[in-house]
Amino acid sequence: MKSIENEGNTIKPEQSTLSRFCTIFKLIKFSHTIFSFPFAVMSAFIAAGGMPEIRQLLLIIGALVMARSCAMSFNRLVDAKYDIHNPRTVYRIQLQNNIGKMNLWFFTISCTILFVVCAGMLNRLSLLISPLALLVIFGYSYTKRFTNFSHLVLGLSLSLSPIGAWIGVTGSFAVAPFVLAFAVLLWTAGFDIIYACQDLQHDIKTKLHSIPKMMGIKNSLILSSVLHFLVAVTLFLFMYFTNLKYVYFGGVVFVGMMLIYEHSLIKPHDLSKINLAFFTVNGIISMILMVATIVDIFIFC
């Protein structure tokens, strides 16, 4: 491991700024923004009763991207001492070496500031609650050190996106975005439990906490199934708090079918299809639900 840790301690002179940004996006898995982005957008459309103002929508997307980016880069920095001992994550250390630790801290701080700026440009309430959002998303990185329920905290982090988007449009609280946020929390916790199964041995060796470590893989997969069943129930319940109708209903039915498919891919003795279940299936779920919601709004509202 030393060779990996020491290799490239200094940035290569020929590495361009663009190349470093590409490396950062790879390190923070920018593509995983697809998990929270659709729920923020659909919440904004529901709150506006149609198309939000372009300015509002762009600021909401900007705030979401900045929040996720600073949270993930912070996570990579504070988890480096664990990542280097995990075969699945050791590549992150090489990427950090290529970027440079100071550059990564600068990126983290810059994204944090830009998140607050975007929130403040939306409205006063968005600005006031932005520190609370930062507390949650930064705090997640430490939870595996002392609790088995870090998966729920990750879910809480992503669940802030529909709440923040709603406030960004209306400047006020309402019940509806919290119902959607609860669905996002359950959904995220469910698929993160599945994903964490592959790190069971690493968590045992490093004395980190997780539900798979506490319950074992078989029981963890059962718990994940229960959480995802509750996701479908909550998404149907969400209709009661909004004017969403048949197209959205069809989207939720599709989500339920995809969740069943997701769990059919994973067996306690065979975790080889985790990446398919984690990224591909859940990415489809979030995007289809967003599209169904927006189409429903334009047809029936």
C-alpha positions in Angstrom: 0.0 0.0 0.0 2.9 2.3 0.6 3.8 2.5 -3.0 0.2 3.6 -3.8 0.2 6.1 -1.0 3.6 7.6 -1.8 3.3 7.5 -5.6 2.5 10.9 -6.9 2.7 12.8 -3.7 3.3 15.9 -5.8 1.2 17.1 -8.6 2.7 16.3 -12.0 3.8 19.6 -13.6 2.1 18.7 -16.9 -1.3 18.1 -15.3 -3.6 20.8 -16.4 -6.3 22.5 -14.3 -8.9 20.9 -16.5 -7.4 17.5 -15.8 -7.4 18.1 -12.1 -11.1 19.0 -12.2 -11.8 15.8 -14.2 -9.9 13.9 -11.5 -11.9 15.6 -8.7 -15.2 14.7 -10.5 -14.1 11.1 -10.7 -13.0 11.1 -7.0 -16.4 12.5 -5.8 -18.3 10.3 -8.3 -20.1 13.3 -9.8 -22.3 11.0 -11.8 -24.0 10.0 -8.6 -25.6 13.4 -8.5 -28.4 11.6 -10.4 -29.7 10.2 -7.1 -30.7 13.6 -5.6 -31.0 15.8 -8.6 -34.4 14.5 -9.9 -36.0 14.8 -6.5 -35.0 18.4 -6.2 -36.3 19.2 -9.7 -39.6 17.4 -9.2 -40.1 19.2 -5.8 -39.5 22.5 -7.5 -42.0 21.8 -10.2 -44.6 20.7 -7.7 -44.0 23.7 -5.5 -44.4 26.0 -8.5 -47.5 24.2 -9.8 -45.7 24.0 -13.1 -42.5 25.4 -14.5 -40.5 27.3 -11.9 -38.7 30.5 -12.8 -35.6 29.7 -14.7 -33.5 31.7 -12.2 -35.0 29.7 -9.3 -34.4 26.4 -11.1 -30.8 27.2 -11.9 -30.0 28.3 -8.4 -31.6 25.2 -6.9 -29.6 23.0 -9.2 -26.5 25.0 -8.5 -27.0 24.7 -4.7 -27.6 21.0 -5.0 -24.5 20.4 -7.1 -22.3 22.5 -4.8 -23.7 20.8 -1.6 -23.1 17.4 -2.9 -19.6 18.3 -4.3 -18.4 19.8 -1.0 -19.9 16.9 1.0 -18.2 14.2 -1.1 -14.8 15.9 -1.3 -14.9 16.5 2.4 -15.7 12.8 2.9 -12.7 11.7 0.8 -10.4 13.9 2.8 -11.5 12.8 6.3 -11.9 9.1 5.3 -8.5 8.8 3.6 -7.0 6.8 6.5 -9.8 4.2 6.0 -10.0 4.3 2.2 -6.3 3.3 1.9 -7.0 0.0 3.6 -10.1 -0.9 1.6 -9.4 -2.6 -1.8 -12.6 -1.1 -3.1 -11.6 2.5 -2.3 -7.8 2.5 -2.3 -7.9 4.1 -5.8 -9.2 7.3 -4.1 -5.8 7.8 -2.4 -4.0 7.9 -5.8 -6.6 10.4 -7.1 -6.1 12.6 -4.1 -2.4 12.5 -4.6 -2.9 13.5 -8.2 -5.1 16.4 -7.2 -3.1 17.6 -4.2 -4.6 17.8 -0.7 -4.5 21.6 -0.6 -6.3 21.8 -4.0 -9.0 19.4 -2.7 -9.5 21.4 0.4 -9.7 24.6 -1.7 -12.4 22.8 -3.9 -14.3 21.8 -0.8 -14.3 25.3 0.7 -15.2 26.9 -2.6 -18.2 24.6 -3.1 -19.3 25.3 0.4 -19.3 29.0 -0.1 -21.0 28.8 -3.5 -23.7 26.6 -1.9 -24.5 29.3 0.7 -24.4 32.0 -2.0 -26.9 30.0 -4.2 -29.1 29.5 -1.2 -29.0 33.2 -0.3 -29.8 34.2 -3.8 -33.0 32.1 -3.6 -34.6 33.7 -0.5 -34.0 34.5 3.1 -35.3 31.2 4.5 -33.0 29.2 2.2 -30.0 31.2 3.5 -31.0 30.7 7.1 -31.3 26.9 6.9 -28.2 26.4 4.7 -25.8 26.0 7.8 -28.1 23.2 9.1 -27.9 21.4 5.7 -24.1 21.7 5.8 -24.0 20.3 9.3 -25.9 17.2 8.2 -24.0 16.6 5.0 -20.6 17.1 6.6 -21.5 15.2 9.7 -22.4 12.1 7.7 -18.7 11.5 7.0 -18.1 10.8 10.7 -21.1 8.6 11.5 -19.5 5.2 10.6 -17.1 5.8 13.4 -19.7 5.6 16.1 -23.1 4.3 14.8 -24.5 1.5 12.7 -27.1 3.8 11.3 -24.9 6.0 9.0 -27.1 4.7 6.1 -30.0 6.7 7.6 -27.9 9.8 7.9 -26.8 9.5 4.3 -30.5 9.2 3.5 -31.2 12.3 5.5 -28.5 14.1 3.6 -30.1 13.3 0.2 -33.6 13.9 1.6 -32.8 17.6 2.1 -32.8 18.1 -1.7 -36.6 18.1 -2.1 -37.1 20.2 1.0 -34.5 22.7 -0.1 -35.9 22.9 -3.6 -39.5 23.6 -2.2 -38.2 26.3 0.1 -36.2 27.7 -2.8 -39.4 28.2 -4.8 -41.9 29.2 -2.1 -39.7 30.6 0.6 -41.8 28.6 3.2 -42.2 25.2 4.7 -45.0 22.7 3.8 -45.8 19.1 4.6 -45.5 17.8 1.0 -41.7 18.1 0.6 -41.2 16.4 4.0 -43.2 13.4 2.8 -41.2 13.2 -0.4 -38.0 13.7 1.7 -39.0 10.7 3.9 -39.3 8.6 0.8 -35.9 9.7 -0.4 -34.4 8.9 3.1 -35.8 5.4 3.1 -34.8 4.8 -0.6 -31.2 6.0 0.0 -30.8 4.1 3.3 -32.1 0.9 1.6 -29.7 1.0 -1.3 -26.8 2.1 0.8 -27.3 -0.9 3.1 -27.0 -3.1 0.0 -23.9 -1.2 -1.1 -22.3 -1.5 2.3 -22.5 -5.3 2.2 -19.4 -5.5 0.1 -17.4 -3.6 2.8 -18.4 -6.0 5.6 -14.9 -7.4 6.1 -13.2 -4.0 5.9 -15.6 -2.6 8.5 -14.8 -5.5 10.8 -11.1 -5.0 10.5 -11.2 -1.2 10.9 -13.8 -1.2 13.6 -16.2 0.9 11.6 -19.9 0.5 12.1 -22.6 -0.5 9.6 -25.9 -2.4 9.5 -24.4 -5.3 7.6 -21.8 -5.6 10.3 -24.5 -5.5 13.0 -27.1 -7.7 11.3 -25.1 -9.8 8.8 -25.7 -9.7 5.0 -28.8 -11.8 4.9 -30.7 -9.8 7.5 -29.4 -6.5 6.1 -30.9 -7.4 2.6 -34.2 -8.2 4.3 -34.2 -4.8 6.1 -33.3 -3.1 2.8 -36.3 -4.7 1.2 -38.6 -3.5 4.0 -37.3 0.0 3.6 -37.9 -0.1 -0.1 -41.4 -1.4 0.4 -42.1 1.6 2.6 -40.7 3.9 -0.1 -43.4 2.7 -2.5 -46.0 3.3 0.2 -44.7 6.7 1.0 -44.6 7.7 -2.7 -48.3 6.7 -3.1 -49.1 8.6 0.1 -47.4 11.7 -1.4 -50.3 12.0 -3.9 -52.6 12.9 -0.9 -50.5 16.0 -0.3 -50.3 17.2 -3.9 -52.4 17.4 -7.0 -50.5 14.6 -8.7 -52.6 12.0 -10.6 -52.4 9.2 -13.1 -49.0 9.7 -14.8 -47.3 10.1 -11.4 -49.2 7.0 -10.2 -47.8 5.1 -13.1 -44.3 6.3 -12.3 -44.6 5.0 -8.8 -45.8 1.6 -10.0 -42.7 1.6 -12.2 -40.5 2.5 -9.3 -42.0 -0.4 -7.3 -41.2 -2.8 -10.1 -37.7 -1.5 -10.4 -37.1 -1.9 -6.6 -38.3 -5.5 -6.9 -35.8 -6.0 -9.8 -33.0 -4.4 -7.8 -33.5 -6.8 -4.9 -33.7 -9.8 -7.3 -30.1 -9.0 -8.4 -28.5 -9.3 -5.0 -28.2 -12.6 -3.0 -26.5 -13.0 0.4 -23.9 -15.4 -1.3 -23.6 -13.4 -4.5 -22.9 -9.6 -4.4 -21.4 -9.4 -7.9 -24.3 -7.3 -9.3 -24.2 -4.6 -6.7 -23.0 -1.9 -9.1 -25.8 -2.7 -11.4 -28.3 -2.6 -8.6 -26.8 0.5 -6.9 -26.1 2.9 -9.8 -28.0 1.8 -12.9 -31.3 0.7 -11.3 -31.5 3.5 -8.8 -30.5 6.1 -11.4 -33.4 4.9 -13.6 -35.8 5.0 -10.6 -35.0 8.7 -9.8 -35.1 9.9 -13.4 -38.4 8.1 -14.4 -40.1 9.3 -11.3 -39.0 12.9 -12.1 -40.2 12.7 -15.7 -43.5 11.1 -14.6 -44.1 13.9 -12.1 -43.3 16.7 -14.5 -45.5 15.2 -17.2 -48.3 14.8 -14.7 -48.0 18.4 -13.6 -48.2 19.8 -17.2 -51.2 17.5 -18.0 -53.4 18.0 -14.9 -52.3 21.3 -13.3 
